[in-house]
Structures are given as C-alpha cells and as structure tokens.
Amino acid sequence: MVNAVKVFKKTAPNGKITVYLGRRDFVDSTTSTEPVDGVIVCDNDYLRGRKVFASVTVTYRYGREEDEVMGLNFSKEMQLATQQVYPSADSREPTAVQERLVKKLGANAYPFAVTLPDTAPCSVQLHSGDEESSKPLGVIYELRVFVGDNSNEKPHKRNSVALAVRKVQFSPVAVNKRQPSTLVSKGFALSSGKLNMEVTLDKELYYHGEQVNATININNGSKKTVKNIKCSIIQHVEVTMTNNQFSREVASLESKEGCPVTPGCNLQKTFNMTPLASSNKSKAGIALDGKLKDTDANLASSTVVAAGKNVNDACGIIVSYSMRVKLSCGAIGGELSADLPFKLMHPAPADTTYTGGEELEFEDFARLRRGVSVDQP
C-alpha cells in the first residue's frame, strides 16, 4: 500500500488562482525557521502582464473586536515578508513536494517559499472566555497570495487567497535530564527555628498530556504547625505588545493528608497533576495553541529561544510554566510558598520527509487555526 501525502489547496473566489500547501505548521528551531512554501497555479490569460505575490502577515490581537469603540484599535497587522512568485525571482531549489506538484499541475504551476524573520513570534491564542468572540486574540499568521502590479497593492478578495498558517516550536532533540529542585525556608517572629520545604520535579521538560510529578519534603524546625498543602501548576503569560503580564492556574490539588505537620516532624509527599486545556474551558486569559472548541487544542507550549539569548527579549506572547507549592500555617502563621519553573512542549514529530514515491492526496483548505481540519462554523 502506497502512503499518501496530504496537500491542502484553496482557490480564489474568481477561480483564477489556486494555492497548494504541503503543510500548515512551519517549525521554528530557535536558530532558524522553515520557509512558508507551496505551489501556485494561475491562469496566464487572466494575469495580462500583472504579477503574482505571496506574503506572510502576522496579526497581534490583544483586545476584543467588540470593544473597539471611539477609534480604539486592539490589533496590529504587520507584513513580515513578501515574495514575487510570477515572474519568479527566486533561485532556490524547490522541495520534493513542490517538484511533484509542479509536474502534476502543469505549465502554469509556480513554486514559492516565503522566509520569515528569525524574530517573528510563535503562534499563540488567548482564550477570551467567550466562545462567541468573533476574532481570536493572540498572534495569528496568514499566507496571502494575490495578483497586482507591485507588492504594495492592497489585495482584492476576488483575486486573492488567504490561508491560516502557524509558526510552532517543538521540544529540542537533546533533552536535559536534570531534575529541577528548589529549597525555601521561613522563620517566624518571636519564635525560634525555621520551616523548610524542598520541591523536586522528576524532569525539566514535559509533553502535553503528560503527568507532572512533584515531590515535596517538609522539615518543620519551627514551633508552628503546617495545616494543609496546596500544589498548583501556573501558566505565566507576557503580552509584549502591551507590556502586560498575568498568570493563570491550569491545574491544582489541595491535601491535608499527613497534616498537621507538628513542630519537629518531617513529611514527604508526591503530587501528580496533568495540565490540560479541556479542564480550563471557563478561564479567560488561558494561552492556547488553537481555538478551545477545536478537539485537539492544547495549552500553549513554553517559549524557548536559542542558546545565549534571553527569553524576555522574545516578541509576541511569551509563555512559561511553574509548579507552585504553598504550605498553610493558619491565619497567624501565614504561608510558605515555592515556585519551580519547568517547560511544557510538543515532542518533535517523526521525520515525514517526502521521498517522491508517495501519492499526493488533495484536501480543501478549511479556515482554521490548527493542524486538524475544522470547518468554519
């Protein structure tokens, strides 16, 4: 049985231009980003000396469209890169999928590859808490193919094609095996001794859907009593467009098992939690990698940058995660809190490089924000 390689296609309303894409997710490896590539088929009689351009735009939407009143505008759109597809000025070698498509589609097929800048942000969507919100919040990419005399022309809907694409990051191949750990202490006024807590995770990098295991060691050298333990996974979001930072609890567990931890006693306990998008449907501000109504939407992956660079210098929406453990010593004793950062990402997919022997399977490009086809409602 011959494996089929899926190719997505979309045609302009006037039927004169069709765009074919072999993939919709373009991977950022922190050092470089894969170009947005595909093949365009256009009717030469229709062009009449005009040119065909492919451009990638990114939209930062950081406020609801319904709230845009009195001239306020909560979105910024930037054209990151534009390439002239016909007549072609690109000397790059086409990929194996592009070569096969050009052979199959005939003389009016032209390959293209639009290179994104290294500083372009990753695709992230913020859940507004309202399923009926018209436009998604966050960082949204779109590939636009249009006909015009120059690249600065505003595309007409009838002779242009717009396709949603995503810039994604996968976990590095070389994974750090170290176990993150932190030790915190608290002294109490008018009381000798300290309350000590050590929190350790079994690894630094977790994949979406994986269970996060935290081991907690409590050494109570104080004269206070620990009455309960709360363990939670926090998603930290920084929206660089507005210099806004906020945190959301995406999983939590509270326990009194082993409590009270009286003065002079020790306790070791393990908490197991799985952070999932499906269990946070009612929380506004959660960062996702797609719309929550998509069946395969996940929490947004941790933002990673190349070695030697600071993650705080990244653009767009920066996402990070931490394990937060709180020991409660009652109203007078207060709390002892520890935060331990970790990464949550997708594993790098298996190499599915097209070798030339597989069949091409065409699928109409539904308007979507994810890797799985979801028709527009």
N, C-alpha and C positions, 0 to 999 in steps of 0.2 A: 504494500500500500504506500502510495506517494504522499508525503506530508504536504499540506497546503500552507502557503504563506499568505496571511491576510493583508490585503491592500485596501485602504479606505479611499473613497472617491466622493467628490462633491462638485456639482455643476452650477455655473452662474444662472440666474433666473432667465436670461435670454438664450441659454443653451449653447453659447459660443465658446465658453472656456470651461474646461474640466480639470480639476486638480486631483492628483493621486498621491497619497502618503503611505509609506510602508509602516509608519509608527506615529504615535501621537505624544509619546513621552520622550523627551530629549535629556540625556543624563549629564549632570554636572559632576565631574570627578574632582572638584576643588581646584585642580590645576588647569583644566580646560573643559569646554562644553561642546557636546556634539552639535553639529550644524543642523538646522531645520531643513531637511531635504525631501525632495519628491520629484514628480514629473507633471508638467503642464501640457495639455492638449488644447490647441487653439485653432480657430478657423482663419486661415490666412486671408481669404476674401473679405472677412469681416474687419480685419485689422487695418487695411488700406494705408499702410505705411506707419501706423502707430506702433508703440512698443508695449511689451508686457512686463510688469514689475511684480516682484514678490517682496513683501515687507513683514517684519515681525513687530507688533506693538505690545506694550505692557500697560495695563491699566491698574493704577493703585486706587482702589475704592475704600475709603476709611470712614464713610458715613452713609446712612440710608438715603436712597434717592428720594423717598417721600419727605425727608426733612430738608430738602434743598429749596428753601424759600428766600425771598428778598435778595436774590442774586447770589446766595451762598452756593458753593460748589464743593462737594465732598469727594471728588475724584480727580486724578491727574492721569492723562494719557500721554505716553511717550513712544515715538517711533524709534526702536532700537537699531534696526538695520534694514537696508533695502538693497535688493539686487535686481539688475536688469536681466530678465530671463530670455526675452526675444527682442531684437537680435542679441545673442548671448555674448557677454564679455568675460565669462568665467572660464579659466583654463584648467580647472580642477578635473581630476578623473572621476567619472560617475561611479556610484556604488554598484554592486552586483544586482540589487533590486532595480535601480534606475536603468541599468543596461537592458535588463529583461523587459521592463515596461516600455522602453523606447522601441525595442524590436517588435513588441506585441502591438503597440498602439500606432505605429506607422510614422510617416514623414513629418507630421505636424506635432510630434511629441518632443518636448524640450526639458532636459533635467535642470534642476536648480538646487542650490544649497545656500541658505542664509546663515551666516555665522553670528552668534550672539556675543556681546562683550562679556569678558570674564566677571565683571562686577554686577551683571544682571542678577536680580534676586530670584529665589526659588518660588515656585507656585505654592501659595498658602491661601486658604479661605477661612474667614472668621464667621462662625455661626451666629447669626443675628438674634436667634431665639424665636424668630418669626418665620415659619415655613413659607408664608405668602410673600415674603420680601422679593421685590421684582428683580433686583440685580445683586449678585453675590458680593460680599465685602472681601477685601483682601487683594492679592496680587494675581492678576488674570492675564494670560498670554493669548494672543490671537495672530494667526498667519493670514495675511490678506494678499490676494492675487488680483491685480486689476489692470485694465487697459488704459493707456494715456500717452501723451506726448512727452511728459517728463515725470520724474518720481515724486515731485511736489504736488502734483494734481490731487484733488480730492476725489476718491473713487466713487463712481455711481453704483448704486446697488444692483442695477440690472446687468452690468458687465463686470462684476467683481465677485470673488468668492472669499468668504471669511470662515476660518476653521479654528476651533479652540485647541491649543496645544499646551503642554505642561513642561516646565523645567524642573526636574526632580533630582534628588540625591539618594544614593544607596550607601549602605554601610561599607567602610573600607574593607578590602580583602584581608589585610593584616590586622587582626583584631587584638587589642591589648588585653592580656589575660589577668591583669592585676585586679584585686578586689578593693573597691573603694571603701574607706573607713574614716570615721571621724570620732573624736572624743571630746565631750563637753562636761563642764563642771559648774556647780552653783553653790556659793556659800550663802548663809543666812545671817541677817543682822541679829545681834545679841545671842548668837548660838554658835558653838564650835563645830568643826567638821564640815565636810562637803558632800553633796550628792553628785555622783559621777555616772555618766552614761556613755557607752560606746555603741555606735551603729555601724554595721558592716553589711554591704551588699555582696551577693555571690559573684557578680561580674559588673563591668562598667557599661557594656552595650547590650541592650535588649531589643528583640524584634517585636513588631506589632503583634499583639495577641499572646505574647509570652508572659508567663507569671514572673513578677518581680518579688524576690525573696530578701527580706531584711532581718538580720539577726541583731537583737538588742541585748546588751549586757548592762545591768544596773548594779552599781555598788553604792549602797546607802551608808555613807560615813557621817551623815548629819543626824540631827535629832528630830527631823521632820519625817512624815510618813507619806509614801507615794500611794495615792488613792486610785488612779487609773492611768492607762496608757492609750494614746491616740496616735495612729500611724496613717499618713496620707501621702498620696502622690500629687505633686503640684506641677501644673503646666505654667511656665513663665513666658509671657508674650511681650515683645517690644515692637511697637509700631514706629519705625524710624521716620515715616513721613510726618507724623505729628509729635514725635518725641514723647510718646505715651507708653507707659509700662503698666501691665496688670498681671495678676496671677489667678488661676482657676484650679480648684481641687477636682481632679478627674477620677480619683479612687480613694476610699478611706475605710478604716477599720478601727473600732474602739473596743478595748478589752479591759476587764477587771480581773481576769484570770491571773492568779499569782499575786494579786494585790489583796490587802495593803502590804507594801514593802516597808517593813518597820525598820527603825534605826539599827544599824549593824548587820542588816540582811543583804543578800545578793539575789538577783533574778536574771535568768537567761531565757529569752523568748524569741520565737521566729514568727514574723508576719508574712503572709503570702497574699499579694494583690495583683489583679490584671487590669491595667488601664485600657478602657475601650470607648470608642465614640458612641456606640449604641447605648451605653449606660449614662450618657451625658446629654441626652436629647433636649432637655429643658433648660440647659445652662447657656445663656448668651455670652459671647466672647470666647468660646472654645475655638482654638485653631485646628482646622481640619485640612486634609489634602483633597477634599472634594465636597460636594453638597451632602448634607446629612441624610437626605432622602435616597441617595444612591446606596444600594445594598452593600457595596464594598468600601464605603468611605471609612477612613481611619483617622485617628488623631494625627495632627501634623508631625512630621519627623523632626528630630533635633537638627538645628542648623549647624553645619560643620564647615570649616574653612581650611585652606591649605596650611601646611606646616609653616610656622613662623609668622602667621597672620593672626590678628585679634578678631574673635567672633563679633565683638562690639562694633567693628568697622564695616560689617556686612550691611547691605542695603535691604529695603523692603520690610519684611516681617521676620524677626529673629525669634526662634522658638527653642526653649530648653526645658529640662525636667529635673525635679529633685524629689528625694524622699524626705518627708518631714515627720519627725517623731516628737511628741510632746508628753512629758510626764506632769501630771497634775498633783500638787501637794496641798490642795484645798485653797480656800479663799485667802487665808493669811500667808501660807507658804508660797503661793504663786505657781509658776510653771518653769520647767526646764525644757528648752527646745533645741533640736539639732536638725540641720538641713544638709543632705548629702546628694550632690548632683550626679546624674547618670544620663546616658544617651538612649533614645528610643528611635529606631530606624527600620527601614525595609532591608532585607538581605539582598545582595547583588544577585540579579536573576542569572539563570544559566545562559551560557553563550548560545544565541539563536541566530548566528550569522548565516545569511542566505548563501547557499553554495551553488545555486544555479540549477539544481535538479528538481527542486520542489515546484509544485503547481502554484499559480497565483490565484487567490480567491478574493473577489471584489465584494466590498460591503459599502453600502451608502453611509456617508458620514452623518450621524445624528448630531445635533447640537448638544455637546456635553462638556463636562469638566473633569472627567475621569477616564481611566483606561478601559472601562467596560461601557459598551454602548447603552445609553439610556435616552430614549426618545424624549423630545421636548414636550412638556405637558400642554 
